[in-house]
């Protein structure tokens, strides 16, 4: 245990010293930590062995995703989000179902699975996008506000929406539904997962912010303890919702979103101080999860590699994602490059890792090919989105500014 702790702590220490330089390059943190996980995992120096406790891996990945969802939502610009709410609504209600359906069709045609339901599970697992992996785009101010905020909201909500769908297909694939019909079972899962998640996230966050506002005015919060509340709130939303049978991810994101909406009642200074430590904690946990991904999942899945799996992974990041996004944004006012930009920057990461660990722990047969498909898709995503994030964001931002400037000049000339 001490060897593992020392290796991870020292690597996080070194990375934290150069993180700013890394973020300005085409190399991303997930790239570095995944490679580091491979290096110290079974395929490398064999310093980390995670297969003895999959439940620990799952818990860490789930907590990490909950923290990232909460802090990203809490940092959203609500004014911008209100103006452009139609875009994420289209992405979630039209684009997401189309992505799952297209992923299912491609899986049936390209990959030899034991059942159609297993293919459906795979399609759902690879549908949600990663808020943390897409952070380089979401936080880049060169990208138009409506696109940045739409991608942030989409990545925050699509994994929570996918949870009941995943549980439905997984239950049917394991033949655990009994005599229950698929439609009533689906309705029950959706109502429980989303309803309980929303109730817990909104309820706990409202009470917590009210308490923190009171404590702030009473000057009861110390410089040390002011770093703790938001991390504790994010974990509370997640854990309570999961315990009650709801979606902890929806609870975490909805709680963070409520905190952002209540920014008019809470001083910006308070919010910024609360969020700072939590964002750092979430980023650190995310990078450690990528180490686990590299050592525990990538190394063990490589034996099932095939060219058809690689083709499916490539299609998952391109056609399967980008075509539904392009179609659902028709008539939205976003230009062609903007639609392609949104479609491409749907990286796969933490949510897919969490869902994969859930599937591996479920007892679903023949999960080797399943895991390899997910691993291949995520690795391609880490590389592809990491390389293109900063360069395309800057180039797209310049073209948008130039187009607006040309439009303004034309308007003046016409006047």
C-alpha positions as CSV (number, residue, x, y, z in Angstrom):
1,X,0.0,0.0,0.0
2,X,2.8,2.4,0.9
3,X,4.6,1.8,-2.3
4,X,1.4,2.5,-4.3
5,X,0.8,5.7,-2.3
6,X,4.3,6.9,-2.7
7,X,4.3,6.3,-6.5
8,X,1.0,8.2,-7.0
9,X,1.8,11.0,-4.6
10,X,5.2,11.7,-6.1
11,X,3.9,11.7,-9.6
12,X,1.0,14.0,-8.7
13,X,3.6,16.3,-7.1
14,X,5.8,16.4,-10.2
15,X,2.8,16.9,-12.5
16,X,1.4,19.7,-10.4
17,X,4.6,21.7,-10.8
18,X,4.4,21.5,-14.7
19,X,0.6,21.4,-15.1
20,X,0.3,25.0,-16.5
21,X,2.9,24.3,-19.2
22,X,1.2,21.0,-20.1
23,X,-2.2,22.6,-20.5
24,X,-0.8,25.1,-23.0
25,X,0.5,22.3,-25.2
26,X,-1.2,19.6,-27.3
27,X,-0.4,17.1,-24.5
28,X,-3.2,16.6,-21.9
29,X,-3.1,15.4,-18.3
30,X,-5.1,12.3,-19.1
31,X,-2.6,11.3,-21.8
32,X,0.3,11.6,-19.3
33,X,-1.4,9.8,-16.5
34,X,-2.8,7.0,-18.7
35,X,0.8,6.4,-20.0
36,X,2.1,6.5,-16.5
37,X,-0.5,3.9,-15.5
38,X,0.6,1.6,-18.3
39,X,4.2,2.1,-17.3
40,X,3.7,1.1,-13.6
41,X,1.0,-1.4,-14.3
42,X,1.1,-5.1,-15.2
43,X,2.5,-4.4,-18.7
44,X,5.3,-2.3,-17.3
45,X,7.1,-2.4,-14.0
46,X,4.1,-4.0,-12.3
47,X,4.1,-1.7,-9.3
48,X,0.3,-1.3,-9.3
49,X,-2.1,-4.2,-9.2
50,X,-5.8,-3.1,-9.1
51,X,-7.6,-6.2,-10.2
52,X,-7.9,-7.5,-6.6
53,X,-10.5,-4.9,-5.7
54,X,-12.7,-3.8,-8.5
55,X,-15.1,-2.3,-6.0
56,X,-12.4,0.2,-4.9
57,X,-11.7,1.2,-8.5
58,X,-15.4,1.7,-9.1
59,X,-15.9,3.8,-6.0
60,X,-12.9,6.0,-6.8
61,X,-14.1,6.6,-10.4
62,X,-17.7,7.3,-9.2
63,X,-16.6,9.8,-6.6
64,X,-14.3,11.5,-9.0
65,X,-17.0,11.9,-11.6
66,X,-19.4,13.3,-9.0
67,X,-16.9,15.9,-7.9
68,X,-16.1,17.0,-11.4
69,X,-19.8,17.2,-12.4
70,X,-20.6,19.3,-9.3
71,X,-17.8,21.8,-9.6
72,X,-18.2,22.2,-13.4
73,X,-21.9,22.9,-13.0
74,X,-21.3,25.3,-10.1
75,X,-18.9,27.3,-12.2
76,X,-21.3,27.7,-15.1
77,X,-22.2,31.2,-16.4
78,X,-25.9,31.2,-15.8
79,X,-26.6,34.3,-17.9
80,X,-25.1,32.7,-21.0
81,X,-26.7,29.4,-20.2
82,X,-30.2,31.0,-20.1
83,X,-29.6,32.6,-23.4
84,X,-28.5,29.5,-25.2
85,X,-30.4,26.7,-23.3
86,X,-32.0,25.4,-26.5
87,X,-28.6,24.0,-27.7
88,X,-28.0,21.5,-24.8
89,X,-31.7,20.6,-24.8
90,X,-31.4,19.5,-28.5
91,X,-28.1,17.7,-27.7
92,X,-29.7,15.8,-24.8
93,X,-33.2,15.0,-26.1
94,X,-32.4,14.4,-29.7
95,X,-28.7,14.0,-30.2
96,X,-28.1,11.5,-27.3
97,X,-30.8,9.0,-28.3
98,X,-29.6,9.2,-31.9
99,X,-26.1,8.5,-30.8
100,X,-27.1,5.5,-28.8
101,X,-29.2,4.1,-31.7
102,X,-26.4,4.7,-34.2
103,X,-23.8,3.1,-31.9
104,X,-26.1,0.1,-31.5
105,X,-26.4,-0.4,-35.3
106,X,-22.7,0.0,-35.8
107,X,-22.0,-2.5,-33.0
108,X,-24.3,-5.1,-34.5
109,X,-22.6,-4.7,-37.9
110,X,-18.9,-4.6,-36.7
111,X,-18.5,-6.5,-33.5
112,X,-19.3,-10.1,-32.6
113,X,-21.1,-10.0,-29.3
114,X,-23.0,-12.7,-27.5
115,X,-26.3,-10.8,-27.5
116,X,-28.0,-7.7,-28.9
117,X,-28.6,-6.4,-25.4
118,X,-24.8,-6.5,-24.8
119,X,-24.4,-4.3,-27.9
120,X,-27.0,-2.0,-26.5
121,X,-25.1,-1.8,-23.2
122,X,-21.9,-0.9,-25.1
123,X,-23.7,1.8,-27.1
124,X,-25.0,3.4,-23.9
125,X,-21.6,3.2,-22.2
126,X,-19.9,5.1,-25.0
127,X,-22.6,7.8,-25.4
128,X,-21.9,10.2,-22.5
129,X,-19.2,12.8,-22.9
130,X,-16.5,13.7,-20.4
131,X,-16.6,17.1,-18.7
132,X,-13.1,16.8,-17.3
133,X,-11.5,15.6,-20.6
134,X,-13.3,18.4,-22.5
135,X,-12.2,21.1,-20.0
136,X,-9.5,22.5,-22.3
137,X,-12.3,23.5,-24.7
138,X,-15.0,24.4,-22.1
139,X,-12.6,26.8,-20.3
140,X,-11.0,28.3,-23.5
141,X,-12.5,31.8,-23.9
142,X,-11.6,31.8,-27.6
143,X,-14.6,29.4,-28.1
144,X,-18.0,31.2,-28.2
145,X,-19.9,31.2,-25.0
146,X,-22.9,29.4,-26.3
147,X,-20.8,26.5,-27.5
148,X,-18.7,26.3,-24.3
149,X,-21.7,26.4,-21.9
150,X,-23.7,24.0,-24.1
151,X,-20.8,21.4,-24.1
152,X,-20.5,21.8,-20.3
153,X,-24.2,21.2,-19.6
154,X,-24.4,18.3,-22.1
155,X,-21.4,16.5,-20.5
156,X,-22.8,17.1,-17.1
157,X,-26.3,15.7,-17.8
158,X,-25.8,13.0,-20.4
159,X,-24.1,10.6,-18.1
160,X,-26.8,11.0,-15.5
161,X,-29.5,10.5,-18.1
162,X,-27.7,7.4,-19.4
163,X,-27.6,5.7,-16.0
164,X,-31.2,4.4,-16.0
165,X,-30.9,3.4,-19.7
166,X,-27.7,1.5,-18.9
167,X,-29.3,-0.2,-15.9
168,X,-32.4,-1.2,-18.0
169,X,-30.3,-2.8,-20.8
170,X,-27.9,-4.4,-18.2
171,X,-30.8,-5.9,-16.3
172,X,-32.4,-7.3,-19.4
173,X,-29.0,-8.6,-20.6
174,X,-28.5,-10.4,-17.3
175,X,-32.1,-11.7,-17.5
176,X,-32.9,-10.3,-14.1
177,X,-36.1,-8.5,-15.1
178,X,-38.2,-11.5,-14.3
179,X,-41.7,-11.1,-15.6
180,X,-41.5,-7.3,-15.8
181,X,-42.2,-5.8,-19.2
182,X,-39.4,-3.6,-20.6
183,X,-41.5,-0.4,-20.9
184,X,-42.8,-0.4,-17.2
185,X,-39.3,-1.4,-16.0
186,X,-37.8,1.5,-18.0
187,X,-40.3,4.0,-16.7
188,X,-39.6,2.8,-13.1
189,X,-35.9,3.1,-13.5
190,X,-36.1,6.6,-15.1
191,X,-38.4,7.9,-12.5
192,X,-36.3,6.6,-9.6
193,X,-32.9,7.5,-11.0
194,X,-33.8,11.0,-12.3
195,X,-36.5,11.9,-9.7
196,X,-34.5,10.9,-6.6
197,X,-31.3,12.3,-8.0
198,X,-32.9,15.7,-8.7
199,X,-34.7,15.8,-5.3
200,X,-31.6,15.0,-3.4
201,X,-29.3,17.3,-5.3
202,X,-31.5,20.3,-5.2
203,X,-32.7,19.8,-1.6
204,X,-29.3,19.2,-0.1
205,X,-27.7,22.1,-2.0
206,X,-30.4,24.5,-1.0
207,X,-30.0,23.6,2.7
208,X,-26.2,23.6,2.5
209,X,-26.0,27.1,0.8
210,X,-28.5,28.5,3.3
211,X,-26.3,27.2,6.1
212,X,-23.1,28.5,4.6
213,X,-24.6,32.0,3.9
214,X,-25.6,32.2,7.6
215,X,-22.2,31.0,8.8
216,X,-20.5,33.5,6.5
217,X,-22.4,36.4,7.9
218,X,-21.8,35.2,11.4
219,X,-18.1,34.9,10.6
220,X,-18.0,31.3,11.8
221,X,-16.1,29.9,8.8
222,X,-12.3,29.8,9.2
223,X,-9.7,30.0,6.4
224,X,-9.0,26.3,6.8
225,X,-12.6,25.0,6.9
226,X,-13.8,27.2,4.1
227,X,-11.9,24.9,1.7
228,X,-14.1,21.9,2.7
229,X,-17.9,22.6,2.3
230,X,-18.2,22.2,-1.5
231,X,-16.3,19.0,-1.7
232,X,-18.4,17.6,1.2
233,X,-21.6,18.8,-0.4
234,X,-20.7,17.2,-3.8
235,X,-20.0,13.9,-2.1
236,X,-23.1,14.2,0.1
237,X,-25.4,14.7,-3.0
238,X,-23.8,11.7,-4.7
239,X,-23.8,9.3,-1.8
240,X,-27.3,10.1,-0.5
241,X,-28.9,9.8,-3.9
242,X,-27.1,6.5,-4.5
243,X,-28.2,5.2,-1.1
244,X,-31.9,6.1,-1.8
245,X,-31.8,4.4,-5.2
246,X,-31.4,7.5,-7.4
247,X,-28.6,8.7,-9.7
248,X,-25.8,10.2,-7.7
249,X,-24.5,11.8,-10.9
250,X,-27.7,13.7,-11.6
251,X,-27.8,14.7,-7.9
252,X,-24.2,16.1,-8.1
253,X,-24.8,18.0,-11.4
254,X,-28.2,19.4,-10.4
255,X,-26.8,20.5,-7.0
256,X,-23.9,22.3,-8.7
257,X,-26.2,23.9,-11.2
258,X,-28.5,25.2,-8.3
259,X,-25.4,26.6,-6.7
260,X,-24.6,28.5,-9.8
261,X,-28.2,29.8,-10.1
262,X,-28.1,31.0,-6.5
263,X,-25.0,33.0,-7.2
264,X,-27.1,36.2,-7.1
265,X,-27.9,35.4,-3.4
266,X,-24.3,34.4,-2.5
267,X,-21.4,36.8,-2.9
268,X,-19.1,35.9,-5.8
269,X,-16.2,36.0,-3.4
270,X,-17.8,33.3,-1.2
271,X,-18.5,31.1,-4.2
272,X,-15.0,31.4,-5.7
273,X,-13.4,30.5,-2.4
274,X,-15.6,27.5,-1.9
275,X,-15.0,26.2,-5.3
276,X,-11.3,26.6,-5.6
277,X,-10.2,23.7,-3.3
278,X,-13.0,21.5,-4.6
279,X,-11.9,21.9,-8.3
280,X,-8.3,21.1,-7.3
281,X,-9.5,18.0,-5.5
282,X,-11.7,16.9,-8.4
283,X,-8.8,17.4,-10.9
284,X,-6.4,15.4,-8.7
285,X,-8.9,12.5,-8.3
286,X,-9.5,12.6,-12.1
287,X,-5.9,12.2,-12.9
288,X,-5.5,9.4,-10.4
289,X,-8.4,7.7,-12.0
290,X,-6.6,7.9,-15.4
291,X,-3.6,6.2,-13.8
292,X,-6.0,3.4,-12.7
293,X,-7.5,3.3,-16.2
294,X,-4.0,2.8,-17.7
295,X,-2.9,0.2,-15.3
296,X,-6.1,-1.8,-14.6
297,X,-8.2,-1.6,-17.7
298,X,-5.9,-0.9,-20.7
299,X,-3.3,-3.5,-19.8
300,X,-5.9,-6.2,-19.2
301,X,-8.0,-5.5,-22.3
302,X,-5.2,-5.5,-24.9
303,X,-5.4,-9.3,-25.5
304,X,-8.9,-8.8,-27.1
305,X,-7.8,-6.2,-29.7
306,X,-9.1,-6.5,-33.3
307,X,-9.2,-4.1,-36.3
308,X,-13.0,-4.2,-36.2
309,X,-12.9,-2.9,-32.6
310,X,-10.5,-0.1,-33.7
311,X,-12.9,0.8,-36.5
312,X,-15.8,0.9,-34.2
313,X,-13.9,3.1,-31.7
314,X,-13.0,5.5,-34.6
315,X,-16.6,5.6,-35.7
316,X,-17.8,6.2,-32.2
317,X,-15.8,9.4,-31.9
318,X,-16.7,10.6,-35.4
319,X,-19.8,9.5,-37.3
320,X,-21.7,8.0,-34.4
321,X,-21.3,11.2,-32.4
322,X,-21.0,13.9,-35.0
323,X,-23.8,13.0,-37.4
324,X,-26.5,13.1,-34.6
325,X,-25.1,16.3,-33.3
326,X,-25.1,17.9,-36.8
327,X,-28.7,16.7,-37.4
328,X,-30.1,17.8,-34.1
329,X,-28.6,21.3,-34.4
330,X,-30.2,22.0,-37.8
331,X,-31.9,25.4,-37.7
332,X,-30.3,26.3,-34.4
333,X,-28.3,29.2,-35.9
334,X,-24.9,27.6,-35.3
335,X,-22.7,27.7,-38.4
336,X,-21.4,24.5,-40.0
337,X,-18.0,24.6,-38.3
338,X,-19.7,25.2,-35.0
339,X,-21.8,22.0,-35.4
340,X,-18.8,20.0,-36.4
341,X,-16.9,21.5,-33.4
342,X,-19.6,20.5,-31.0
343,X,-19.8,17.1,-32.6
344,X,-16.1,16.4,-32.4
345,X,-15.6,17.6,-28.9
346,X,-17.6,14.9,-27.3
347,X,-14.7,13.1,-25.6
348,X,-15.2,9.8,-23.8
349,X,-13.6,9.5,-20.4
350,X,-14.7,9.2,-16.8
351,X,-18.3,8.4,-17.3
352,X,-17.5,5.6,-19.7
353,X,-14.8,4.3,-17.3
354,X,-17.4,4.3,-14.4
355,X,-20.0,2.5,-16.6
356,X,-17.5,0.0,-17.8
357,X,-16.5,-0.9,-14.2
358,X,-20.2,-1.3,-13.4
359,X,-20.6,-3.7,-16.3
360,X,-17.5,-5.7,-15.4
361,X,-18.7,-6.1,-11.8
362,X,-22.2,-7.1,-13.0
363,X,-21.3,-10.6,-14.1
364,X,-22.1,-10.0,-17.8
365,X,-20.4,-12.8,-19.8
366,X,-17.7,-12.2,-22.3
367,X,-16.7,-8.8,-21.2
368,X,-13.2,-9.0,-22.7
369,X,-14.2,-7.7,-26.1
370,X,-16.5,-5.2,-24.4
371,X,-13.7,-3.7,-22.3
372,X,-11.3,-3.6,-25.2
373,X,-13.9,-1.6,-27.3
374,X,-14.3,0.9,-24.5
375,X,-10.6,1.1,-23.8
376,X,-9.8,1.6,-27.5
377,X,-12.4,4.4,-27.8
378,X,-11.2,6.2,-24.7
379,X,-7.5,6.0,-25.8
380,X,-8.3,7.4,-29.2
381,X,-10.3,10.1,-27.5
382,X,-7.5,11.0,-25.2
383,X,-5.1,11.4,-28.1
384,X,-7.4,12.9,-30.7
385,X,-9.1,15.4,-28.5
386,X,-6.0,16.2,-26.6
387,X,-4.1,17.1,-29.8
388,X,-6.9,19.1,-31.3
389,X,-8.4,20.9,-28.3
390,X,-6.3,24.1,-28.0
391,X,-5.4,24.4,-31.7
392,X,-9.0,24.1,-33.1
393,X,-10.4,26.2,-30.3
394,X,-8.0,29.1,-31.0
395,X,-8.5,28.8,-34.8
396,X,-12.3,28.6,-34.5
397,X,-12.3,31.6,-32.2
398,X,-10.3,33.7,-34.6
399,X,-12.6,32.8,-37.5
400,X,-15.6,33.7,-35.5
401,X,-14.2,37.1,-34.6
402,X,-13.2,37.8,-38.1
403,X,-16.6,36.8,-39.4
404,X,-18.3,39.1,-36.9
405,X,-15.9,41.9,-37.7
406,X,-16.6,41.5,-41.4
407,X,-20.3,41.5,-40.7
408,X,-20.0,44.7,-38.7
409,X,-18.0,46.5,-41.4
410,X,-20.6,45.4,-44.0
411,X,-23.4,46.8,-41.8
412,X,-21.6,50.1,-41.5
413,X,-21.0,50.3,-45.2
414,X,-24.7,49.6,-46.0
415,X,-25.7,52.3,-43.6
